Amino acid sequence: MRIAVAIPCYKVTQHVLGVISAIGPEVEAIYAVDDACPDGSGRFIEEHNRDPRVRVLYNPQNRGVGGAIVTAYKAAIADDMDIVVKIDGDGQMNPALLHHFVRPLLRGEADYTKGNRFFRPESVQGMPPVRLFGNAVLSFMTKLSCGYWNIMDPTNGYTAARTCVLAELPLDKLEQRYFFETDMLFRLNTVRAVVKDVPMDAVYADEESHLKIGKVLPEFLRKHASRLWRRYVYSYLVRDFNVGSVYSLVGLALLAFGLLFGLYGWINGVQHAAPATSGTVMLAALPVIIGIQCWIAFLHHDVSNVPIDPLSRLLDEAE
């Protein structure tokens, strides 16, 4: 298969040439995307790079890491590449690990692979506690909103994808900035693509993150909630109606009835200074208990509903 590498370039002139030189001969094409970089990363690469595999692409305006990667994805699809690996240009992703990300795709075991810095205890020893906790919270939120309960470290940008699967996605609708990795997982779930984690160690260079937690947290929460709702409607009401759909709808109805009836009984008891009877309490509590059990059953069904049949294998057979 033809393998390509996508490198988003924004203020990475100190490291990008070293990243390019470390990419092995198994890679046929390297797309370096200058995302309207104020340091002129694209011109810098063109002037100093000697690797004939490198092709510099330019975004006319800054579109963020997602916008840069989508530009490279489209180029890889147009050039009939089979696999495209995304490696940052700041030196924090070791190109020597590329074969680990590509191997599951070559074997037809997955459609998309993603780095996981939490797989081995030794990998997180140097990770700041705040980042460790934040990634754990984000991972759980991503599991809920995207449906991939088998993955961890959703913000990890070291990824590899089959281009035939990328061609099935609405690339122009993907989030262009910090929510790109999560939105990518959401879109992959809508086509039932198989995603697999690849263990890797965390590496921290001297680059500073531009992500401000206090600024993006409300946006992240809103976007996670939006994708959770969209995934539920599409997976359990539109594309399919299964036992999980029944669990969720019955559970919601029972919870709503129990809570509203209990609230009505409590208000009525306060107004008339009369304690609720045991029958009234049970009529309010029992639907709530059963409703919670239904939602637990729905969650169990959702966890077991992770895609296991690679979409790329079906697409290859259809050609």
VEXDREN-2710 file (C-alpha; in Angstrom, 1 decimal):
% VEXDREN-2710
k/r/px/py/pz
1/MET/0.0/0.0/0.0
2/ARG/1.1/3.6/-0.7
3/ILE/1.7/5.4/2.6
4/ALA/1.8/9.2/3.0
5/VAL/2.6/11.5/6.0
6/ALA/0.7/14.7/6.7
7/ILE/2.6/17.4/8.8
8/PRO/0.7/20.5/9.9
9/CYS/3.2/23.4/10.0
10/TYR/2.6/26.4/12.2
11/LYS/5.6/27.9/14.0
12/VAL/7.6/24.7/13.7
13/THR/10.7/25.9/11.8
14/GLN/12.9/24.7/14.7
15/HIS/11.9/21.1/14.5
16/VAL/10.2/20.3/11.2
17/LEU/13.3/19.5/9.2
18/GLY/14.3/17.0/11.8
19/VAL/10.9/15.4/11.7
20/ILE/11.1/15.1/7.9
21/SER/14.5/13.5/8.0
22/ALA/13.4/10.9/10.5
23/ILE/10.6/9.6/8.3
24/GLY/11.5/6.2/6.9
25/PRO/11.7/5.0/3.3
26/GLU/8.4/3.1/3.5
27/VAL/6.6/6.5/3.1
28/GLU/6.0/7.5/-0.5
29/ALA/4.8/11.1/0.0
30/ILE/5.1/13.8/2.7
31/TYR/2.6/16.6/2.7
32/ALA/3.8/19.7/4.7
33/VAL/0.9/22.0/5.2
34/ASP/1.7/25.7/5.8
35/ASP/-1.4/26.8/7.8
36/ALA/-0.8/30.5/7.0
37/CYS/2.2/30.3/9.4
38/PRO/3.6/33.8/10.4
39/ASP/7.1/32.3/10.4
40/GLY/6.8/31.1/6.8
41/SER/7.2/27.4/7.5
42/GLY/6.3/26.5/4.0
43/ARG/9.0/28.7/2.4
44/PHE/11.5/27.5/5.0
45/ILE/10.9/23.9/4.1
46/GLU/11.1/24.6/0.4
47/GLU/14.4/26.4/0.8
48/HIS/16.1/23.9/3.2
49/ASN/14.5/20.6/2.5
50/ARG/16.3/18.1/0.3
51/ASP/13.8/15.2/0.5
52/PRO/12.1/14.7/-2.9
53/ARG/9.0/13.2/-1.2
54/VAL/8.1/16.5/0.4
55/ARG/5.3/18.5/-1.1
56/VAL/4.4/21.8/0.5
57/LEU/0.7/22.8/0.6
58/TYR/-0.5/26.2/1.6
59/ASN/-3.7/27.3/3.3
60/PRO/-4.5/30.9/2.3
61/GLN/-5.7/31.6/5.9
62/ASN/-5.1/29.9/9.3
63/ARG/-7.6/27.1/9.7
64/GLY/-6.1/25.3/12.7
65/VAL/-4.7/21.8/12.9
66/GLY/-7.9/20.3/11.6
67/GLY/-8.0/22.5/8.6
68/ALA/-4.4/21.8/7.8
69/ILE/-4.9/18.0/8.1
70/VAL/-8.0/18.1/5.9
71/THR/-5.9/19.8/3.2
72/ALA/-3.4/17.0/3.4
73/TYR/-6.1/14.3/3.5
74/LYS/-7.6/15.7/0.3
75/ALA/-4.2/15.7/-1.4
76/ALA/-3.6/12.1/-0.3
77/ILE/-7.0/11.0/-1.7
78/ALA/-6.3/12.8/-4.9
79/ASP/-2.9/11.2/-5.2
80/ASP/-4.4/7.7/-4.7
81/MET/-2.5/7.1/-1.4
82/ASP/-3.8/4.2/0.7
83/ILE/-2.8/5.3/4.1
84/VAL/-2.0/8.8/5.5
85/VAL/-0.3/9.3/8.9
86/LYS/-0.5/12.5/10.7
87/ILE/2.7/13.6/12.5
88/ASP/3.1/17.0/14.1
89/GLY/6.0/19.1/13.1
90/ASP/7.1/20.2/16.6
91/GLY/9.1/17.1/17.4
92/GLN/6.8/15.6/20.0
93/MET/5.8/12.6/17.8
94/ASN/8.5/10.1/17.0
95/PRO/8.4/9.2/13.3
96/ALA/10.1/5.9/14.1
97/LEU/6.7/4.7/15.6
98/LEU/5.0/5.1/12.2
99/HIS/5.1/1.4/11.5
100/HIS/3.1/0.6/14.7
101/PHE/0.3/2.9/13.5
102/VAL/0.3/1.5/10.0
103/ARG/0.5/-2.2/10.8
104/PRO/-3.2/-2.6/11.9
105/LEU/-4.3/-0.9/8.7
106/LEU/-2.1/-3.1/6.5
107/ARG/-3.5/-6.2/8.2
108/GLY/-7.1/-5.0/7.7
109/GLU/-7.7/-4.9/11.5
110/ALA/-8.6/-1.3/11.7
111/ASP/-9.6/1.8/9.7
112/TYR/-8.0/4.4/11.9
113/THR/-5.3/4.2/14.5
114/LYS/-4.5/6.7/17.3
115/GLY/-1.8/7.1/19.8
116/ASN/-2.4/6.3/23.5
117/ARG/0.0/7.7/26.0
118/PHE/-1.7/6.0/28.9
119/PHE/-1.3/2.4/28.0
120/ARG/1.9/1.8/30.0
121/PRO/2.4/3.2/33.5
122/GLU/5.9/4.1/32.6
123/SER/4.6/6.3/29.8
124/VAL/2.8/8.8/32.1
125/GLN/5.5/9.2/34.8
126/GLY/6.7/12.5/33.3
127/MET/3.2/13.8/32.5
128/PRO/2.0/16.7/34.6
129/PRO/-0.8/15.7/37.0
130/VAL/-3.1/18.4/35.7
131/ARG/-2.8/17.1/32.2
132/LEU/-3.2/13.5/33.3
133/PHE/-6.4/14.3/35.1
134/GLY/-7.7/16.5/32.2
135/ASN/-7.0/13.8/29.6
136/ALA/-8.8/11.2/31.8
137/VAL/-11.9/13.5/31.9
138/LEU/-11.8/14.3/28.2
139/SER/-11.4/10.6/27.4
140/PHE/-14.6/9.7/29.3
141/MET/-16.5/12.6/27.7
142/THR/-15.3/11.4/24.3
143/LYS/-16.4/7.8/25.0
144/LEU/-19.9/9.1/25.7
145/SER/-20.1/11.5/22.7
146/CYS/-18.3/9.4/20.1
147/GLY/-19.2/5.8/21.1
148/TYR/-15.6/4.4/21.1
149/TRP/-15.5/3.0/24.6
150/ASN/-12.3/1.0/23.7
151/ILE/-10.1/4.1/23.2
152/MET/-8.2/6.4/25.5
153/ASP/-6.3/9.7/25.1
154/PRO/-8.6/11.3/22.6
155/THR/-6.5/14.5/22.2
156/ASN/-3.6/12.5/20.9
157/GLY/-2.9/13.7/17.4
158/TYR/-0.6/10.9/16.3
159/THR/-3.0/9.1/13.9
160/ALA/-3.1/7.0/10.8
161/ALA/-6.1/6.5/8.5
162/ARG/-7.2/4.6/5.4
163/THR/-7.9/7.1/2.7
164/CYS/-10.9/5.0/1.4
165/VAL/-12.5/5.6/4.8
166/LEU/-11.6/9.3/4.8
167/ALA/-13.3/9.6/1.4
168/GLU/-16.6/8.4/3.1
169/LEU/-16.4/11.3/5.6
170/PRO/-17.6/14.9/5.1
171/LEU/-14.1/16.3/5.5
172/ASP/-15.2/19.9/4.9
173/LYS/-17.6/19.7/7.9
174/LEU/-14.9/18.5/10.4
175/GLU/-13.9/20.8/13.2
176/GLN/-10.8/22.8/12.2
177/ARG/-9.2/23.6/15.5
178/TYR/-8.7/22.0/18.9
179/PHE/-11.9/19.8/18.7
180/PHE/-10.7/18.2/15.5
181/GLU/-9.5/14.9/17.0
182/THR/-12.8/14.3/18.8
183/ASP/-14.9/15.3/15.9
184/MET/-12.9/12.9/13.7
185/LEU/-13.9/10.1/16.1
186/PHE/-17.5/11.2/16.0
187/ARG/-17.6/11.2/12.2
188/LEU/-15.8/7.8/12.1
189/ASN/-18.5/6.3/14.3
190/THR/-21.2/7.5/12.0
191/VAL/-19.8/5.2/9.3
192/ARG/-19.0/2.4/11.7
193/ALA/-15.2/2.6/11.2
194/VAL/-13.0/0.5/13.5
195/VAL/-10.6/2.6/15.6
196/LYS/-7.6/1.1/17.4
197/ASP/-5.3/2.6/20.0
198/VAL/-1.5/2.3/19.6
199/PRO/0.6/2.5/22.8
200/MET/3.3/5.2/22.7
201/ASP/5.3/7.3/25.2
202/ALA/4.6/10.9/26.0
203/VAL/7.2/13.3/24.7
204/TYR/7.4/17.0/25.6
205/ALA/9.6/19.3/23.7
206/ASP/10.1/23.1/24.3
207/GLU/6.9/24.0/22.4
208/GLU/4.2/25.7/24.5
209/SER/0.6/24.7/24.1
210/HIS/-1.8/27.4/22.7
211/LEU/-4.7/25.7/24.4
212/LYS/-6.3/27.7/27.2
213/ILE/-8.4/25.4/29.3
214/GLY/-10.6/28.1/30.9
215/LYS/-11.4/29.5/27.5
216/VAL/-12.2/26.3/25.6
217/LEU/-13.9/24.2/28.4
218/PRO/-17.4/25.7/27.8
219/GLU/-17.0/25.1/24.1
220/PHE/-15.8/21.6/24.6
221/LEU/-18.8/20.8/26.9
222/ARG/-21.2/22.2/24.4
223/LYS/-19.7/20.3/21.4
224/HIS/-19.5/17.0/23.4
225/ALA/-23.2/17.4/24.3
226/SER/-24.1/18.2/20.7
227/ARG/-22.4/15.1/19.4
228/LEU/-23.8/12.9/22.1
229/TRP/-27.3/13.9/21.1
230/ARG/-26.6/13.5/17.4
231/ARG/-25.0/10.1/17.8
232/TYR/-27.9/8.9/19.9
233/VAL/-30.5/10.1/17.4
234/TYR/-28.6/8.7/14.4
235/SER/-27.5/5.4/15.9
236/TYR/-30.6/4.5/17.9
237/LEU/-33.6/6.2/16.2
238/VAL/-32.7/6.9/12.5
239/ARG/-30.2/4.2/11.3
240/ASP/-31.4/1.5/13.7
241/PHE/-34.0/0.8/16.4
242/ASN/-32.9/-1.9/18.7
243/VAL/-33.0/-3.1/22.3
244/GLY/-30.8/-0.1/23.3
245/SER/-33.4/2.2/21.8
246/VAL/-36.1/0.5/23.9
247/TYR/-34.0/0.7/27.1
248/SER/-33.3/4.4/26.6
249/LEU/-36.8/5.5/25.8
250/VAL/-38.5/3.4/28.5
251/GLY/-35.9/4.5/31.0
252/LEU/-36.5/8.2/30.1
253/ALA/-40.3/7.8/30.4
254/LEU/-40.1/6.1/33.8
255/LEU/-37.6/8.6/35.1
256/ALA/-39.7/11.5/34.0
257/PHE/-42.9/10.0/35.4
258/GLY/-41.3/9.1/38.8
259/LEU/-39.6/12.5/39.2
260/LEU/-42.6/14.6/38.2
261/PHE/-45.0/12.5/40.3
262/GLY/-42.7/12.7/43.3
263/LEU/-42.3/16.4/42.9
264/TYR/-46.1/16.8/42.7
265/GLY/-46.6/14.7/45.8
266/TRP/-44.0/16.6/47.7
267/ILE/-45.5/20.0/46.8
268/ASN/-49.0/18.8/47.6
269/GLY/-47.9/17.4/50.9
270/VAL/-46.2/20.7/51.9
271/GLN/-49.3/22.8/50.9
272/HIS/-51.7/20.6/52.9
273/ALA/-49.3/19.7/55.7
274/ALA/-50.0/16.0/55.1
275/PRO/-47.2/13.4/54.8
276/ALA/-47.2/11.3/51.7
277/THR/-48.5/7.7/52.1
278/SER/-46.2/4.7/51.5
279/GLY/-48.1/3.9/48.3
280/THR/-47.4/7.4/47.0
281/VAL/-43.7/7.2/47.8
282/MET/-43.4/3.8/46.1
283/LEU/-45.3/5.0/43.0
284/ALA/-42.7/7.8/42.7
285/ALA/-39.6/5.8/43.7
286/LEU/-40.2/2.6/41.8
287/PRO/-40.3/4.1/38.3
288/VAL/-37.1/6.1/39.1
289/ILE/-35.3/2.9/40.2
290/ILE/-36.5/0.9/37.2
291/GLY/-35.7/3.9/34.9
292/ILE/-32.1/4.0/36.2
293/GLN/-31.8/0.3/35.7
294/CYS/-33.0/0.7/32.1
295/TRP/-30.4/3.4/31.5
296/ILE/-27.6/1.2/32.9
297/ALA/-28.8/-1.5/30.5
298/PHE/-28.7/1.0/27.7
299/LEU/-25.2/2.1/28.6
300/HIS/-24.1/-1.6/28.7
301/HIS/-25.5/-2.1/25.2
302/ASP/-23.8/1.0/23.9
303/VAL/-20.4/-0.1/25.3
304/SER/-20.9/-3.5/23.5
305/ASN/-21.9/-1.8/20.3
306/VAL/-18.4/-0.6/19.4
307/PRO/-17.6/-1.2/15.7
308/ILE/-15.6/-4.4/15.2
309/ASP/-15.8/-5.0/11.4
310/PRO/-13.3/-2.7/9.5
311/LEU/-15.1/-0.5/6.9
312/SER/-12.0/-0.5/4.7
313/ARG/-12.2/-4.2/4.2
314/LEU/-15.8/-3.9/2.9
315/LEU/-14.8/-1.0/0.7
316/ASP/-11.8/-2.9/-0.8
317/GLU/-14.1/-5.9/-1.5
318/ALA/-16.6/-3.6/-3.3
319/GLU/-14.0/-2.2/-5.7
END
